[in-house]
Amino acid sequence: MIIVETIDQARQAVAQARSDGKTIGLVPTMGALHEGHLVLIHRCLDECDFTVVSIFVNPTQFGPNEDLKSYPSPFETDCYRCREIGVDLIFAPPVRQMYPQENLSWVKVDKITDHLCGTSRPTHFRGVCTVVTKLFNIIHPQIAYFGQKDAQQLRVIRRMVADLNMPVEIRDCPTVRESDGLAMSSRNANLNPAQRRQALCLSQSLNLAGELVNAGTVDCAIIIEAMKAVIEKQPDARIDYISIVDNELLQPIDQIDRAAIVALAVHIGSVRLIDNIMVDPAAKNI
């Protein structure tokens, strides 16, 4: 496995693989790798000849009062895990490589970013789209892999790629959960034991939403109120949003009359967690 820090080194390594006729796959990450990341990486390893994992905590997707400084960065452990499963290249640039000067050029996707995380994090997706575009321009993967836990991010990236005719296929993998239902997240490491137990309210409220839809409830206000009641029982929980949106442009809906996404963001203490499920009254499943 090769580990590089500079853009030129990354391009050279990928160019050699491409000249050998290999299919290039990219898994963009911010490090602190968990099983959710590993599912993406394993799929990339299965489907591509040359797997690149980027590890870069992107400062431009954090707001001024967010957790950039406390974001976990166990780089040596991440490298060990990647080496053990057969990753070909880790691209781990310092900030000065990706942003050598004041950044004046940004990639922005409208409408899909208006709600959910876009409301409380207004510059977040601008930072995400810009850094992903940079990674695509550096690595030129044929395929890139993203998790469904970040449902809004996934749809934003898909639309960006389609609208800008980027020559990369976006593939997604289902949310990976702990045995008790908590969605795996690098930020889980920042929860203390009591907060870790309280964090189960996210998946519990989503499970309740799925049960209500399966039982025939389609009024979004009723479902959201039921979810709030679950979350508000936890002393350290503070709701950022609970929303039910359509599956394409992520616009809020009043009635679940088609496939939709139930999404939420909740602060457990100082740690902000997100989660979501798909619901479809016709399918009767979640």
C-alpha positions in Angstrom: 0.0 0.0 0.0 1.2 3.5 -0.9 0.6 6.5 1.3 1.0 9.9 -0.3 0.5 13.5 0.9 0.9 15.5 -2.3 -1.4 15.9 -5.3 1.4 15.2 -7.7 2.3 11.9 -5.9 -1.3 10.9 -6.0 -1.7 11.6 -9.6 1.5 9.8 -10.5 0.4 6.6 -8.6 -3.0 6.6 -10.2 -1.6 7.4 -13.7 0.6 4.3 -13.4 -2.4 2.1 -12.4 -4.5 3.6 -15.2 -1.7 2.9 -17.8 -1.8 -0.7 -16.6 -5.4 -0.8 -17.6 -6.8 -0.8 -14.1 -10.2 0.5 -13.0 -9.8 3.2 -10.4 -12.1 3.4 -7.4 -12.2 6.1 -4.8 -13.6 6.1 -1.3 -13.5 9.7 0.1 -13.3 9.8 3.9 -12.3 12.1 6.7 -10.6 9.3 8.5 -11.5 7.8 11.9 -12.5 4.7 9.8 -15.3 2.5 11.2 -17.2 -0.5 9.8 -19.3 1.8 7.7 -16.3 3.0 5.9 -14.9 -0.5 5.6 -18.1 -1.7 3.8 -17.5 1.0 1.2 -13.8 0.1 0.9 -14.5 -3.6 0.6 -17.1 -3.0 -2.2 -14.5 -0.8 -4.0 -11.9 -3.6 -3.6 -14.4 -6.1 -5.0 -15.4 -3.9 -8.0 -12.2 -2.0 -8.9 -8.7 -3.0 -9.7 -7.1 -0.1 -7.9 -8.6 1.3 -4.7 -7.9 4.8 -3.4 -9.0 5.9 0.0 -8.7 9.6 0.7 -8.3 10.7 4.3 -8.8 14.4 4.7 -10.6 16.4 7.4 -12.0 19.1 5.1 -12.1 22.4 7.0 -14.4 24.1 4.4 -17.3 21.9 5.3 -17.2 22.9 9.0 -18.9 26.0 10.3 -17.1 28.5 12.6 -18.7 26.9 15.8 -18.5 23.3 14.7 -16.3 20.4 15.8 -13.4 20.7 13.4 -10.8 20.8 16.2 -12.3 17.8 18.0 -12.9 15.6 15.0 -11.1 12.3 15.7 -8.0 11.6 13.6 -6.4 8.2 14.4 -4.3 8.2 11.3 -2.0 5.3 12.1 -5.0 3.1 13.0 -6.7 4.1 9.7 -3.6 3.2 7.7 -3.3 -0.1 9.5 -6.9 -1.0 8.7 -6.5 0.0 5.1 -3.3 -2.0 4.7 -4.9 -5.1 6.3 -7.7 -5.2 3.8 -5.7 -4.5 0.7 -6.1 -0.8 -0.2 -3.7 0.3 -2.9 -3.3 4.0 -2.2 -4.1 6.3 0.7 -4.2 10.0 -0.3 -3.8 12.0 3.0 -3.0 15.6 2.1 -2.4 18.3 4.6 -4.7 21.3 4.4 -2.1 23.4 2.6 -2.1 20.9 -0.3 -5.8 21.1 -0.9 -6.1 24.8 -0.1 -2.7 26.5 -0.8 -4.3 29.9 -1.0 -7.5 31.7 -0.2 -10.2 29.6 -1.9 -12.3 31.8 -4.3 -13.9 29.1 -6.4 -16.7 26.9 -5.0 -19.0 24.2 -6.3 -22.6 24.7 -5.1 -25.7 22.6 -5.6 -29.0 24.4 -5.1 -32.4 23.2 -3.9 -31.3 19.8 -2.6 -29.3 21.7 0.0 -32.0 24.0 1.1 -33.4 21.8 3.9 -32.2 19.2 6.4 -28.5 19.8 7.2 -28.4 22.7 4.8 -30.6 24.8 7.2 -28.3 24.8 10.2 -25.1 24.3 8.2 -25.5 26.8 5.3 -21.9 26.5 4.0 -21.5 22.7 4.6 -22.4 21.4 1.2 -20.5 24.0 -0.6 -17.4 22.7 1.2 -18.4 19.1 0.5 -19.0 19.6 -3.2 -15.8 21.6 -3.6 -13.6 19.1 -1.9 -15.2 16.1 -3.7 -14.7 17.9 -7.0 -11.1 18.5 -6.1 -10.7 14.8 -5.3 -12.3 13.7 -8.5 -10.0 16.1 -10.4 -6.9 14.7 -8.7 -7.8 10.9 -8.7 -10.0 10.7 -11.8 -11.8 7.6 -10.5 -14.2 5.7 -12.7 -16.3 4.9 -9.6 -16.7 6.6 -6.2 -18.4 5.2 -3.2 -20.6 7.0 -0.6 -22.7 5.8 2.3 -26.5 6.1 2.6 -26.2 7.3 6.2 -25.3 10.7 4.7 -28.5 10.7 2.5 -28.4 14.3 1.7 -24.7 14.3 0.8 -25.3 11.3 -1.4 -28.0 13.0 -3.4 -26.1 16.3 -3.6 -23.0 14.5 -5.0 -25.2 12.5 -7.5 -26.8 15.7 -8.8 -23.5 17.5 -9.0 -22.0 14.7 -11.0 -25.0 14.6 -13.4 -25.3 18.4 -13.8 -21.6 18.9 -14.4 -21.1 15.8 -16.7 -18.4 14.4 -14.5 -17.1 11.1 -15.8 -17.5 9.2 -12.6 -20.1 6.7 -11.4 -21.5 7.1 -7.9 -22.3 3.9 -6.0 -23.8 3.8 -2.5 -23.9 1.3 0.3 -26.5 0.9 3.1 -26.0 2.5 6.5 -24.0 0.2 8.9 -25.3 0.1 12.4 -24.0 -1.1 15.8 -25.7 -4.2 17.2 -28.0 -1.9 19.2 -29.0 0.1 16.2 -26.9 3.2 16.4 -25.6 4.3 13.0 -21.9 4.1 12.8 -20.2 7.5 12.8 -16.7 8.8 13.5 -18.3 11.2 15.9 -19.6 8.4 18.1 -16.1 8.2 19.6 -16.7 11.6 21.2 -19.7 10.3 23.2 -19.2 9.4 26.8 -20.9 6.2 28.0 -24.1 7.9 29.2 -24.4 9.9 26.0 -23.7 6.7 23.9 -26.8 5.1 25.5 -28.9 8.2 24.9 -27.8 8.3 21.3 -30.0 5.3 20.7 -32.9 7.7 20.6 -32.1 8.5 17.0 -32.6 4.9 15.6 -35.4 4.3 18.1 -37.4 7.3 16.8 -36.7 6.2 13.2 -37.9 2.7 13.9 -41.0 4.1 15.3 -41.5 6.2 12.2 -41.2 3.1 10.1 -43.7 1.2 12.2 -46.2 4.1 11.9 -45.9 4.2 8.2 -46.3 0.4 7.9 -49.4 0.7 10.1 -50.9 3.2 7.7 -50.0 6.6 9.2 -49.1 9.0 6.4 -49.5 12.4 8.1 -45.9 13.7 8.5 -46.8 15.9 11.4 -48.1 13.0 13.4 -45.0 10.9 12.7 -42.6 13.8 13.6 -44.4 14.5 16.9 -44.1 10.8 17.8 -40.4 10.9 17.0 -39.9 14.1 19.1 -41.5 12.4 22.1 -38.9 9.6 21.9 -35.9 11.9 21.6 -37.0 14.4 24.2 -37.0 11.8 26.9 -33.2 11.9 26.8 -31.7 14.7 29.0 -28.7 15.4 26.8 -30.6 15.3 23.5 -31.3 18.5 21.6 -33.1 18.2 18.2 -31.6 20.1 15.3 -34.2 18.9 12.9 -36.6 16.0 12.2 -38.0 16.1 8.6 -39.7 13.9 6.1 -38.8 14.8 2.5 -39.2 13.4 -1.0 -36.6 11.0 -2.2 -35.2 13.1 -5.1 -34.9 16.8 -4.3 -35.3 16.4 -0.6 -38.2 18.8 -0.3 -40.5 18.6 2.8 -43.8 16.8 2.3 -47.0 16.8 4.4 -48.2 13.3 3.4 -46.2 10.1 2.7 -47.8 9.1 -0.5 -44.6 7.8 -2.2 -41.1 6.8 -1.3 -39.7 9.3 1.2 -36.8 9.8 3.6 -37.3 10.4 7.3 -34.2 12.2 8.4 -33.0 13.8 11.6 -30.0 15.5 13.3 -29.7 15.5 17.0 -27.1 16.9 19.4 -26.2 14.5 22.2 -24.3 16.8 24.5 -21.9 18.6 22.1 -21.9 15.8 19.5 -24.1 16.2 16.5 -25.4 12.9 15.0 -27.5 12.3 11.9 -29.5 9.3 10.7 -32.3 8.5 8.3 -34.4 5.7 6.9 -36.4 5.3 3.6 -40.1 4.7 4.0 -42.6 3.7 1.3 -46.2 3.1 2.1 -46.5 0.8 -1.0 -43.6 -1.4 0.0 -44.6 -1.8 3.7 -41.0 -2.0 4.8 -38.1 0.2 6.0 
